Amino acid sequence: MRIVADENIPYVREAFSQLGDVCLSPGRKMTPETVRDAEVLLVRSVTQVNESLLDGSKVRFVGTATIGTDHVDQACLEERGIRFVSAPGSNANSVAEYIMTALLTLAGHCGRTLAGRSLGIVGVGNVGGRVEKKAKALGMEAVLNDPPLRRTTGDEKYRPIGEIFETDIVTFHTPLTSIGIDKTYHLAGEAFFKALKPGTIFINSSRGGVHDTASLKSAIDNGKLKACVLDVWEDEPGIDVDLLKRVDFGTPHIAGYSYDGKVAGMIMIYEALCGHFGIEVANSIDDFLPRPAVEEVVVDGSGQAAVLEAVNTLYDIGRDDAMLRDVMGVEAGDRGKFFDGLRKGYHIRREFQNTRVLAKDLEAKEILAGVGFGI
């Protein structure tokens, strides 16, 4: 069996080599020639899997080691009888930890507490649900907006978009869709930003096309937004550097790039492939995750400050922001390559659950446990 895989999927050769001949390729450079003789195609979000890529190929199975699927033409795969699997939830905790880190860091910079503040969560799937849980551990009020879930469950906890406009902070966790009553393309557009109350904090770590770049820049310039955190950008990898200059934290689409999440995504499509071809599963996530570099942290502070201290020991969002801002010194034609290079060479970031925290303050212990640390 010939397997063509994105070279950025961790341990993909080690895990899949028992199943066939593994050929690695840069995700953005996959062509019809690259996949022509492949029976299995393993990708990440940077590869557009469609009729053009698959024309003339032998592909029978496509797996994406990501939670998002908007880069895959599933109708095309179904028409060709190609099995498709993704990795829902694999990096959801990673994204939720990114959001908490951003909020804690912003609050630390301005000396404000997050407790009592309202967080509007647009999209309450695997990621949004975890964001809600962690936000509540910080004492925040979560306002949930997810029209599809409201229709299917009838649960009134999913509120109309109008109630999102009244929250202090808005964070997006939706797929990118361009059609239908729930389309999300440019959902955060001119009308959306005008409807927000002044001084809102805006965060997008879902897909760049969910926000309209021109409208977002205008909302920052006119003071409607107090702060902005972006991990995703329209037209990636060729991002808008003028927007980057305006945001408080900008990162290169790495919110879900915890090492735990990336390996989990790989294992999920590995297990699915084994099941599809009736092959015994021989690997598990424990075979690939190393011991964390930081197994224990001691914090002396109290409350939110102690939580920020523990979080920053494991993840400094300012570091990722600084790395991306170096793109401003790169020639315009090379910025896409620079952006992809940051993602390819991303440092190992482990999730909070791998680290125990020793803290004396009772409030800090409760919050730390709620956001995912061992106590």
C-alpha positions as CSV (number, residue, x, y, z in Angstrom):
1,M,0.0,0.0,0.0
2,R,1.4,3.4,-1.0
3,I,0.7,6.2,1.5
4,V,1.4,9.9,0.8
5,A,1.4,12.0,3.9
6,D,2.0,15.6,4.9
7,E,5.5,15.8,6.3
8,N,4.3,17.9,9.2
9,I,2.1,15.2,10.7
10,P,4.2,14.0,13.7
11,Y,5.4,10.4,13.7
12,V,3.4,9.7,10.5
13,R,6.2,7.5,9.1
14,E,6.8,5.6,12.3
15,A,3.1,4.9,12.9
16,F,2.0,4.1,9.3
17,S,5.1,2.3,8.0
18,Q,3.7,-1.1,9.2
19,L,0.7,-0.5,6.8
20,G,2.7,0.4,3.7
21,D,5.2,2.5,1.9
22,V,5.1,6.0,3.4
23,C,6.1,8.9,1.1
24,L,6.3,12.4,2.8
25,S,5.5,15.6,1.0
26,P,5.1,19.3,1.9
27,G,1.4,19.9,2.4
28,R,1.1,23.0,0.2
29,K,3.1,21.3,-2.6
30,M,1.0,18.2,-3.1
31,T,0.1,17.9,-6.8
32,P,-1.8,15.3,-8.9
33,E,1.6,13.8,-9.7
34,T,2.5,13.5,-6.0
35,V,-0.6,11.4,-5.2
36,R,-1.2,9.6,-8.5
37,D,0.1,6.2,-7.3
38,A,-1.1,6.6,-3.7
39,E,-3.9,4.5,-2.2
40,V,-3.9,6.5,1.0
41,L,-3.6,10.3,1.3
42,L,-2.9,11.9,4.7
43,V,-3.1,15.7,5.0
44,R,-3.5,18.7,7.2
45,S,-5.5,21.9,6.6
46,V,-3.0,23.4,4.1
47,T,-3.8,20.8,1.4
48,Q,-6.9,21.3,-0.8
49,V,-8.2,17.9,-1.5
50,N,-10.5,18.1,-4.5
51,E,-11.2,16.9,-8.0
52,S,-8.1,18.6,-9.3
53,L,-5.7,16.9,-6.9
54,L,-7.3,13.4,-7.1
55,D,-7.8,13.3,-10.9
56,G,-6.2,10.1,-12.2
57,S,-5.2,8.9,-8.8
58,K,-5.6,5.5,-7.1
59,V,-6.6,7.1,-3.7
60,R,-9.1,5.0,-1.7
61,F,-8.7,6.6,1.7
62,V,-8.2,10.3,2.7
63,G,-7.5,11.3,6.3
64,T,-6.9,14.8,7.7
65,A,-5.2,15.0,11.0
66,T,-7.2,18.1,11.9
67,I,-10.6,19.0,13.3
68,G,-11.4,21.3,10.4
69,T,-12.6,19.8,7.1
70,D,-13.2,22.8,4.9
71,H,-10.1,22.0,2.9
72,V,-11.6,18.7,1.7
73,D,-14.3,18.4,-1.0
74,Q,-16.2,15.6,0.7
75,A,-18.8,15.5,-2.1
76,C,-16.0,14.7,-4.5
77,L,-14.7,11.9,-2.3
78,E,-18.1,10.4,-1.8
79,E,-18.7,10.4,-5.6
80,R,-15.5,8.6,-6.1
81,G,-16.2,6.1,-3.3
82,I,-13.2,7.3,-1.3
83,R,-13.4,6.9,2.5
84,F,-12.8,10.1,4.4
85,V,-11.9,10.6,8.1
86,S,-10.9,13.6,10.2
87,A,-9.7,14.0,13.8
88,P,-12.6,15.9,15.6
89,G,-11.6,17.0,19.0
90,S,-8.0,16.1,18.7
91,N,-6.6,19.6,19.3
92,A,-9.7,21.1,21.0
93,N,-8.0,21.3,24.4
94,S,-5.0,22.9,22.8
95,V,-7.1,25.7,21.3
96,A,-9.0,26.2,24.6
97,E,-5.7,26.5,26.4
98,Y,-4.6,29.1,23.9
99,I,-7.7,31.1,24.5
100,M,-7.2,31.0,28.2
101,T,-3.6,32.0,27.9
102,A,-4.5,35.0,25.7
103,L,-7.2,36.1,28.1
104,L,-5.0,35.8,31.2
105,T,-2.2,37.6,29.5
106,L,-4.3,40.5,28.3
107,A,-5.9,40.8,31.8
108,G,-2.4,40.7,33.4
109,H,-1.2,43.5,31.2
110,C,-4.0,45.8,32.2
111,G,-4.4,44.7,35.8
112,R,-8.0,43.5,35.5
113,T,-9.7,40.3,36.7
114,L,-11.5,38.0,34.4
115,A,-14.0,36.9,37.1
116,G,-17.4,38.4,36.4
117,R,-16.7,39.3,32.8
118,S,-18.8,37.9,30.0
119,L,-17.4,35.8,27.2
120,G,-19.4,35.3,24.0
121,I,-18.6,31.9,22.4
122,V,-19.7,31.6,18.8
123,G,-19.6,27.9,17.9
124,V,-19.9,25.5,20.8
125,G,-18.5,22.2,19.5
126,N,-15.5,20.4,20.7
127,V,-13.4,23.6,21.1
128,G,-16.2,26.0,22.2
129,G,-17.4,23.6,24.9
130,R,-13.9,23.4,26.4
131,V,-13.5,27.1,26.3
132,E,-16.8,27.5,28.2
133,K,-15.7,25.1,30.9
134,K,-12.3,26.8,31.4
135,A,-13.9,30.2,31.3
136,K,-16.3,29.3,34.0
137,A,-13.3,28.0,36.1
138,L,-12.0,31.6,35.9
139,G,-15.3,33.0,37.2
140,M,-16.5,34.2,33.8
141,E,-20.0,34.2,32.5
142,A,-20.3,32.3,29.2
143,V,-22.9,33.3,26.6
144,L,-23.2,30.5,24.0
145,N,-24.2,31.0,20.3
146,D,-24.6,28.0,18.1
147,P,-27.8,28.0,15.8
148,P,-27.3,24.4,14.5
149,L,-27.1,23.1,18.1
150,R,-30.0,25.2,19.1
151,R,-32.2,23.7,16.4
152,T,-31.1,20.1,17.0
153,T,-31.2,20.1,20.8
154,G,-33.8,22.7,21.5
155,D,-31.7,23.8,24.4
156,E,-32.2,27.4,25.3
157,K,-28.7,27.8,26.6
158,Y,-27.7,28.5,23.0
159,R,-28.6,32.1,22.7
160,P,-29.3,34.4,19.7
161,I,-26.4,36.3,18.2
162,G,-27.8,39.5,19.5
163,E,-26.8,38.5,23.0
164,I,-23.2,38.0,21.9
165,F,-23.1,41.7,21.0
166,E,-23.5,42.6,24.7
167,T,-20.6,40.5,26.0
168,D,-17.2,41.8,27.0
169,I,-15.2,39.4,25.0
170,V,-16.1,37.4,21.8
171,T,-14.3,34.3,20.6
172,F,-15.0,32.3,17.4
173,H,-14.9,28.5,17.2
174,T,-16.9,27.8,14.0
175,P,-16.0,25.9,10.8
176,L,-15.7,28.0,7.7
177,T,-18.8,27.6,5.4
178,S,-19.9,29.7,2.5
179,I,-23.5,28.5,1.9
180,G,-26.6,27.8,3.9
181,I,-28.4,29.6,6.7
182,D,-25.5,29.0,9.0
183,K,-22.7,30.2,6.7
184,T,-19.8,31.6,8.6
185,Y,-17.8,33.2,5.8
186,H,-17.3,36.9,6.9
187,L,-19.8,36.3,9.8
188,A,-17.6,38.9,11.7
189,G,-18.1,41.6,9.1
190,E,-19.1,45.3,9.1
191,A,-22.5,44.8,10.6
192,F,-21.2,42.4,13.3
193,F,-18.5,44.8,14.5
194,K,-20.9,47.8,14.4
195,A,-23.3,45.8,16.7
196,L,-20.7,45.1,19.4
197,K,-20.6,47.3,22.4
198,P,-17.6,49.7,22.6
199,G,-14.5,48.2,24.2
200,T,-15.1,44.6,23.2
201,I,-12.2,42.1,23.0
202,F,-12.3,40.1,19.7
203,I,-10.6,36.7,19.3
204,N,-10.6,34.4,16.2
205,S,-8.8,31.1,16.3
206,S,-11.2,29.2,14.0
207,R,-10.6,30.1,10.3
208,G,-9.4,33.4,8.8
209,G,-12.4,33.7,6.5
210,V,-14.8,33.9,9.4
211,H,-13.7,37.6,9.8
212,D,-13.6,40.2,7.2
213,T,-10.2,41.8,7.3
214,A,-11.2,45.3,6.2
215,S,-14.0,45.4,8.7
216,L,-11.8,44.1,11.5
217,K,-9.2,46.7,10.8
218,S,-11.8,49.4,10.8
219,A,-13.2,48.2,14.1
220,I,-9.8,48.4,15.7
221,D,-9.0,51.8,14.2
222,N,-12.3,53.4,15.3
223,G,-11.9,52.1,18.9
224,K,-14.9,49.7,18.8
225,L,-12.5,46.9,19.8
226,K,-10.4,47.3,23.0
227,A,-8.1,44.4,22.0
228,C,-7.8,41.8,19.3
229,V,-6.2,38.3,19.3
230,L,-5.8,36.5,15.9
231,D,-4.4,33.1,15.3
232,V,-6.0,32.8,11.8
233,W,-5.9,35.1,8.8
234,E,-7.6,35.5,5.5
235,D,-5.5,34.4,2.6
236,E,-3.1,32.3,4.6
237,P,-0.1,32.0,4.3
238,G,0.1,35.4,2.7
239,I,-1.3,37.3,5.7
240,D,-2.2,41.0,5.9
241,V,0.7,42.6,7.8
242,D,-1.2,45.9,8.3
243,L,-3.7,43.9,10.3
244,L,-0.9,42.2,12.2
245,K,0.4,45.6,13.2
246,R,-3.0,46.4,14.8
247,V,-3.7,43.3,16.8
248,D,-2.5,42.8,20.4
249,F,-1.5,39.2,19.8
250,G,-1.0,37.6,16.4
251,T,0.1,34.0,15.9
252,P,0.7,31.8,12.9
253,H,-2.4,29.4,13.1
254,I,-0.9,27.5,15.9
255,A,-3.6,27.6,18.6
256,G,-4.2,23.9,18.1
257,Y,-0.5,23.1,17.8
258,S,0.1,21.5,21.1
259,Y,2.2,18.4,20.7
260,D,-0.5,16.4,22.4
261,G,-3.1,17.6,19.9
262,K,-1.0,16.9,16.9
263,V,-0.1,13.4,18.0
264,A,-3.7,12.7,18.9
265,G,-4.8,13.7,15.4
266,M,-2.3,11.4,13.9
267,I,-3.4,8.5,16.0
268,M,-7.1,9.1,15.2
269,I,-6.6,8.7,11.5
270,Y,-4.1,5.8,12.0
271,E,-6.8,3.9,13.9
272,A,-9.4,4.8,11.3
273,L,-7.2,3.5,8.5
274,C,-6.5,0.3,10.3
275,G,-10.2,-0.2,10.8
276,H,-11.0,0.5,7.2
277,F,-8.6,-2.1,5.9
278,G,-9.1,-4.6,8.7
279,I,-5.6,-4.3,10.1
280,E,-4.8,-4.7,13.8
281,V,-4.0,-1.5,15.6
282,A,-0.4,-1.7,16.8
283,N,0.3,1.9,18.1
284,S,-1.3,4.2,20.7
285,I,-0.7,7.8,21.6
286,D,1.4,6.7,24.6
287,D,4.0,5.2,22.2
288,F,4.8,8.7,20.8
289,L,4.2,11.3,23.6
290,P,7.5,12.0,25.5
291,R,7.6,13.0,29.1
292,P,6.9,16.7,29.5
293,A,9.8,19.0,29.9
294,V,8.0,20.6,32.9
295,E,6.4,18.1,35.2
296,E,5.9,20.3,38.2
297,V,5.5,24.0,38.9
298,V,5.4,25.8,42.2
299,V,3.4,29.0,42.4
300,D,3.5,31.4,45.4
301,G,0.9,33.9,44.3
302,S,-2.9,33.9,44.7
303,G,-5.9,33.9,42.5
304,Q,-5.7,34.8,38.9
305,A,-2.0,36.0,39.2
306,A,-1.0,32.5,40.3
307,V,-2.8,30.9,37.4
308,L,-1.1,33.3,34.9
309,E,2.3,32.4,36.5
310,A,1.6,28.6,36.0
311,V,0.3,29.1,32.5
312,N,3.3,31.2,31.4
313,T,5.7,28.6,32.7
314,L,4.3,26.3,29.9
315,Y,3.2,28.7,27.2
316,D,4.2,32.2,26.4
317,I,1.9,33.6,23.8
318,G,4.1,36.7,23.5
319,R,6.9,34.5,22.1
320,D,4.7,33.2,19.3
321,D,3.5,36.8,18.6
322,A,7.1,38.1,18.4
323,M,8.0,35.3,16.0
324,L,5.2,36.2,13.6
325,R,5.9,39.9,13.7
326,D,9.3,39.2,12.2
327,V,7.3,38.6,8.9
328,M,7.2,42.4,8.6
329,G,10.9,42.4,7.7
330,V,10.4,39.8,5.0
331,E,9.9,40.6,1.3
332,A,6.2,40.5,0.4
333,G,6.7,37.6,-2.0
334,D,8.4,35.5,0.7
335,R,6.0,36.1,3.6
336,G,3.9,33.0,2.8
337,K,7.0,30.8,3.0
338,F,8.0,32.5,6.3
339,F,4.5,31.9,7.7
340,D,4.6,28.2,6.8
341,G,8.1,27.9,8.2
342,L,6.9,29.1,11.6
343,R,4.3,26.3,11.6
344,K,6.6,23.7,10.3
345,G,9.3,24.5,12.9
346,Y,6.9,25.1,15.8
347,H,8.3,24.4,19.2
348,I,7.0,21.5,21.3
349,R,4.2,22.9,23.5
350,R,2.6,20.5,25.9
351,E,-0.9,20.8,27.4
352,F,-1.5,21.8,31.0
353,Q,-2.7,18.3,32.0
354,N,0.9,17.0,31.8
355,T,2.1,19.4,34.6
356,R,1.3,19.3,38.4
357,V,1.1,22.6,40.2
358,L,1.9,23.1,43.8
359,A,0.0,26.1,45.2
360,K,-0.9,27.3,48.7
361,D,-3.8,29.6,47.7
362,L,-7.1,27.7,47.7
363,E,-8.7,29.9,45.0
364,A,-5.7,29.4,42.8
365,K,-5.9,25.6,43.2
366,E,-9.5,25.6,42.2
367,I,-9.0,27.7,39.1
368,L,-5.9,25.7,38.1
369,A,-7.8,22.5,38.3
370,G,-10.6,24.0,36.3
371,V,-8.4,25.1,33.4
372,G,-6.7,21.7,33.3
373,F,-3.7,21.4,35.5
374,G,-2.9,18.6,37.8
375,I,-2.9,19.9,41.4
